[in-house]
Amino acid sequence: MQVTIYHNPRCSKSRATLQLLSDRGIEPRVVEYLKTPPTAEDLAGLVRALGTDASSLLRTGEAEYAEAGLGEAGVDDAAILRAIAKHPKLLQRPIVLVGDQARIGRPPERVLEILP
């Protein structure tokens, strides 16, 4: 089964999650999302795989979060996904996708729940 990690090599949690996968003999498909931003449709698939809403994908401490007004009442999932697609640094990291399930690797051990 294909394992994919949405990875930022500058993030310690992302590096630790990638190492955790490697230590288990898993060579995931690595998507450096800052270089290859996911589309809003890709992000919607991650939301479904996480079993949550789009707001769980957001890094709320980024300037783009406030600038886009994403913390305001009435912001829907579609607006959040468009904002992340436009500003990929808003994407929570790392995210590991295995089949139709995903986990945000915070802490990195959370991804163990979905590994084959």
Secondary structure in CASP SS format (residue, H / E / C, confidence):
PFRMAT SS
TARGET T0000
AUTHOR 0000-0000-0000
METHOD secondary structure of the structure
MODEL  1
M C 1.00
Q C 1.00
V E 1.00
T E 1.00
I E 1.00
Y E 1.00
H E 1.00
N C 1.00
P C 1.00
R C 1.00
C C 1.00
S H 1.00
K H 1.00
S H 1.00
R H 1.00
A H 1.00
T H 1.00
L H 1.00
Q H 1.00
L H 1.00
L H 1.00
S H 1.00
D H 1.00
R C 1.00
G C 1.00
I C 1.00
E C 1.00
P C 1.00
R E 1.00
V E 1.00
V E 1.00
E E 1.00
Y C 1.00
L C 1.00
K C 1.00
T C 1.00
P C 1.00
P C 1.00
T C 1.00
A H 1.00
E H 1.00
D H 1.00
L H 1.00
A H 1.00
G H 1.00
L H 1.00
V H 1.00
R H 1.00
A H 1.00
L H 1.00
G C 1.00
T C 1.00
D C 1.00
A H 1.00
S H 1.00
S H 1.00
L H 1.00
L E 1.00
R C 1.00
T C 1.00
G C 1.00
E C 1.00
A H 1.00
E H 1.00
Y H 1.00
A H 1.00
E H 1.00
A C 1.00
G C 1.00
L C 1.00
G C 1.00
E C 1.00
A C 1.00
G C 1.00
V C 1.00
D C 1.00
D H 1.00
A H 1.00
A H 1.00
I H 1.00
L H 1.00
R H 1.00
A H 1.00
I H 1.00
A H 1.00
K H 1.00
H C 1.00
P H 1.00
K H 1.00
L H 1.00
L E 1.00
Q C 1.00
R C 1.00
P C 1.00
I E 1.00
V E 1.00
L E 1.00
V E 1.00
G C 1.00
D C 1.00
Q E 1.00
A E 1.00
R E 1.00
I E 1.00
G C 1.00
R C 1.00
P C 1.00
P H 1.00
E H 1.00
R H 1.00
V H 1.00
L H 1.00
E H 1.00
I H 1.00
L C 1.00
P C 1.00
END
